[in-house]
Amino acid sequence: KDYDIIHVHSPFNMAKFALKVAKKKNIPAVTTFHSNMYLIFKDVVKLPFIAKMLAHHLGRRYNKFDEVFVCSPPVEEQLRFTGYKGKVTYLPFGTDFKRCDCVDEYRSLAEKKFNISPEERVFIYVGRVMKLKRIDFILRSLKKVKERGFAFRFYVVGKGAELNKLKKYAAKLGFTEREVIFTGFLPREDFPLIFSRADLLLFPSVYDNFGLVKVEGAAYQTPGLFIKGTCAGYGITDGVDGFLSENDEESFAEKILAAARDGEKLRLAGKAAAESQYISWKTCTD
């Protein structure tokens, strides 16, 4: 079969295969740089110099492509760290959720469906339930929030390898099943409800180079709390269209408390996020 171009998303064996086919057919090969592989390698091998060697090995492979897509300037820095010297094009990530103009209506529906009272503060995490997402970090931060006498409900939306382990960990930290709720997989039609009802999205990942959930939350006027200086938090103005914390549990807990105690500030941050952080896939591809 003939192709005009090959676009690959993995830097490993699939990339080698794509480059081989592109060379044989004399067509361009492009790729998207998704993840900070140096951090991942360092987490696995525990030795920074070996992690750097592995990252540079991938950089040599990236240099064989005609072009590499990245979603932001900080991600380009990661790519350049691998030794890549070629052409880069910025391509942001969007969502196919439409920006919602009926958030209050969805909030009411969510309160009925999930048995949430109107006065309760609701925090959410949405995504894969895995170690690199740092849900354990969120739970330890929320324990500090609880110890300060602040009541909340925290929904962990998603499934993954760490789900059962985190359920036990939440119980060990003293959370009730009403305080921390692991929903597992939620059908797509429930996402507008849970996003609209959530007061704050908690996303302390230092691994993600973007985090689509930031854009999905913005579609429903849900501001997020991210770690300062990370790619996930890139583009957020603290206190305006979201919130930024230092990378420690005490700071994260304090940021949660400061945001959650001011309902008007949360509401305004959510509206600002809908304007500054939301982008549709159509706009991205255009």
BELJOGI-V337878 format. One record per residue. PHI is phi in whole degrees, 0 to 359 (999 if undefined). PSI is psi in degrees with one decimal (999 if undefined). Layout:
phi=PHI psi=PSI
phi=PHI psi=PSI
//
This chain:
phi=999 psi=144.2
phi=267 psi=146.2
phi=231 psi=158.3
phi=263 psi=-31.4
phi=199 psi=153.1
phi=239 psi=130.8
phi=237 psi=119.3
phi=240 psi=149.3
phi=249 psi=-8.8
phi=252 psi=136.9
phi=272 psi=5.0
phi=259 psi=-130.1
phi=299 psi=-35.5
phi=296 psi=-34.5
phi=294 psi=-42.5
phi=299 psi=-42.8
phi=296 psi=-44.5
phi=298 psi=-43.1
phi=296 psi=-38.1
phi=296 psi=-44.8
phi=293 psi=-43.1
phi=299 psi=-40.9
phi=294 psi=-42.0
phi=297 psi=-39.5
phi=267 psi=-2.9
phi=57 psi=50.1
phi=233 psi=161.7
phi=291 psi=148.5
phi=236 psi=126.0
phi=235 psi=162.9
phi=214 psi=160.3
phi=250 psi=129.3
phi=271 psi=112.9
phi=258 psi=-40.9
phi=232 psi=149.7
phi=284 psi=87.6
phi=294 psi=-28.6
phi=300 psi=-45.5
phi=297 psi=-39.5
phi=294 psi=-46.1
phi=299 psi=-41.8
phi=296 psi=-36.9
phi=294 psi=-32.5
phi=277 psi=-50.7
phi=270 psi=-17.0
phi=70 psi=-2.2
phi=242 psi=111.8
phi=303 psi=-37.9
phi=290 psi=-33.8
phi=289 psi=-39.6
phi=300 psi=-39.2
phi=294 psi=-40.1
phi=298 psi=-42.8
phi=295 psi=-40.4
phi=296 psi=-40.1
phi=291 psi=-30.6
phi=298 psi=-41.8
phi=292 psi=-34.8
phi=301 psi=-38.4
phi=296 psi=-34.2
phi=288 psi=-42.7
phi=301 psi=-34.2
phi=294 psi=-13.7
phi=276 psi=-11.5
phi=275 psi=155.3
phi=285 psi=-26.4
phi=196 psi=149.3
phi=233 psi=133.2
phi=267 psi=137.9
phi=226 psi=159.9
phi=264 psi=-11.8
phi=195 psi=163.6
phi=303 psi=-41.8
phi=299 psi=-31.8
phi=288 psi=-34.2
phi=299 psi=-38.2
phi=301 psi=-42.3
phi=298 psi=-44.3
phi=298 psi=-45.8
phi=297 psi=-30.9
phi=300 psi=-30.1
phi=286 psi=-11.1
phi=102 psi=7.2
phi=291 psi=133.9
phi=238 psi=2.9
phi=270 psi=-161.9
phi=284 psi=139.1
phi=236 psi=138.7
phi=235 psi=133.6
phi=279 psi=127.2
phi=222 psi=105.2
phi=289 psi=164.3
phi=257 psi=139.7
phi=237 psi=-160.0
phi=218 psi=154.2
phi=264 psi=2.7
phi=290 psi=135.5
phi=278 psi=147.8
phi=298 psi=128.6
phi=267 psi=133.2
phi=252 psi=6.0
phi=232 psi=46.8
phi=300 psi=-41.8
phi=299 psi=-37.7
phi=295 psi=-43.3
phi=293 psi=-35.3
phi=302 psi=-46.1
phi=297 psi=-41.8
phi=296 psi=-38.7
phi=294 psi=-39.3
phi=297 psi=-35.5
phi=287 psi=-44.6
phi=291 psi=-40.9
phi=256 psi=7.9
phi=57 psi=52.9
phi=249 psi=132.2
phi=278 psi=151.4
phi=301 psi=-30.0
phi=274 psi=-8.8
phi=286 psi=140.4
phi=276 psi=132.6
phi=238 psi=125.6
phi=247 psi=150.6
phi=222 psi=153.3
phi=237 psi=135.3
phi=230 psi=126.1
phi=150 psi=-169.6
phi=292 psi=140.6
phi=266 psi=90.1
phi=216 psi=162.7
phi=303 psi=-43.9
phi=295 psi=-17.0
phi=279 psi=-12.7
phi=65 psi=41.4
phi=292 psi=-30.5
phi=297 psi=-36.4
phi=299 psi=-43.0
phi=298 psi=-45.8
phi=298 psi=-41.6
phi=293 psi=-36.1
phi=294 psi=-42.4
phi=292 psi=-27.6
phi=298 psi=-39.6
phi=294 psi=-37.8
phi=298 psi=-44.6
phi=296 psi=-40.4
phi=296 psi=-22.0
phi=273 psi=6.3
phi=85 psi=14.4
phi=263 psi=123.8
phi=271 psi=145.8
phi=198 psi=170.7
phi=233 psi=134.2
phi=241 psi=118.8
phi=258 psi=122.8
phi=260 psi=106.3
phi=257 psi=114.4
phi=141 psi=174.1
phi=225 psi=165.3
phi=167 psi=-177.1
phi=296 psi=-26.0
phi=266 psi=3.6
phi=303 psi=-54.8
phi=294 psi=-38.1
phi=298 psi=-41.9
phi=288 psi=-31.7
phi=299 psi=-44.8
phi=294 psi=-37.9
phi=293 psi=-40.1
phi=298 psi=-41.9
phi=295 psi=-39.3
phi=298 psi=-34.9
phi=283 psi=-6.3
phi=97 psi=12.4
phi=278 psi=142.1
phi=275 psi=167.8
phi=289 psi=-13.4
phi=273 psi=-26.7
phi=280 psi=-42.4
phi=238 psi=117.2
phi=243 psi=119.4
phi=265 psi=107.3
phi=278 psi=-19.8
phi=68 psi=-152.1
phi=293 psi=133.6
phi=245 psi=137.3
phi=296 psi=153.9
phi=304 psi=-36.1
phi=292 psi=-15.1
phi=274 psi=-15.9
phi=297 psi=-43.3
phi=301 psi=-32.7
phi=289 psi=-52.8
phi=291 psi=-36.7
phi=295 psi=-44.2
phi=295 psi=-34.6
phi=279 psi=-23.9
phi=291 psi=137.0
phi=274 psi=-29.4
phi=205 psi=130.9
phi=271 psi=129.8
phi=253 psi=117.2
phi=215 psi=80.5
phi=272 psi=20.5
phi=296 psi=135.7
phi=253 psi=0.5
phi=264 psi=-40.7
phi=294 psi=135.8
phi=273 psi=-7.1
phi=211 psi=-74.1
phi=94 psi=87.1
phi=303 psi=-25.4
phi=298 psi=-25.7
phi=297 psi=-42.5
phi=286 psi=-39.3
phi=297 psi=-42.9
phi=297 psi=-41.3
phi=299 psi=-30.9
phi=300 psi=-26.4
phi=243 psi=24.3
phi=60 psi=36.6
phi=256 psi=111.1
phi=284 psi=156.6
phi=244 psi=156.5
phi=247 psi=122.1
phi=233 psi=172.4
phi=271 psi=131.7
phi=301 psi=134.8
phi=85 psi=-0.2
phi=267 psi=161.7
phi=293 psi=-33.5
phi=298 psi=-35.1
phi=269 psi=2.1
phi=299 psi=134.6
phi=90 psi=-7.1
phi=274 psi=132.4
phi=260 psi=115.0
phi=304 psi=125.4
phi=84 psi=-3.9
phi=251 psi=-63.7
phi=240 psi=24.2
phi=159 psi=-168.9
phi=221 psi=147.0
phi=234 psi=139.9
phi=234 psi=155.6
phi=294 psi=162.2
phi=272 psi=59.2
phi=211 psi=155.7
phi=294 psi=-34.3
phi=295 psi=-46.2
phi=296 psi=-40.8
phi=297 psi=-42.5
phi=297 psi=-42.7
phi=296 psi=-38.2
phi=294 psi=-40.3
phi=300 psi=-47.9
phi=297 psi=-46.3
phi=299 psi=-41.3
phi=288 psi=-45.6
phi=289 psi=-24.1
phi=282 psi=-11.9
phi=240 psi=88.7
phi=300 psi=-37.0
phi=292 psi=-39.5
phi=296 psi=-40.0
phi=298 psi=-44.2
phi=297 psi=-45.1
phi=293 psi=-37.6
phi=296 psi=-38.1
phi=295 psi=-42.4
phi=295 psi=-40.1
phi=294 psi=-38.7
phi=298 psi=-37.6
phi=298 psi=-29.1
phi=274 psi=-42.7
phi=264 psi=-28.9
phi=257 psi=-20.4
phi=284 psi=135.8
phi=207 psi=134.0
phi=274 psi=158.6
phi=297 psi=-33.0
phi=298 psi=-43.6
phi=297 psi=-42.3
phi=301 psi=-49.1
phi=289 psi=-33.5
phi=300 psi=999
//
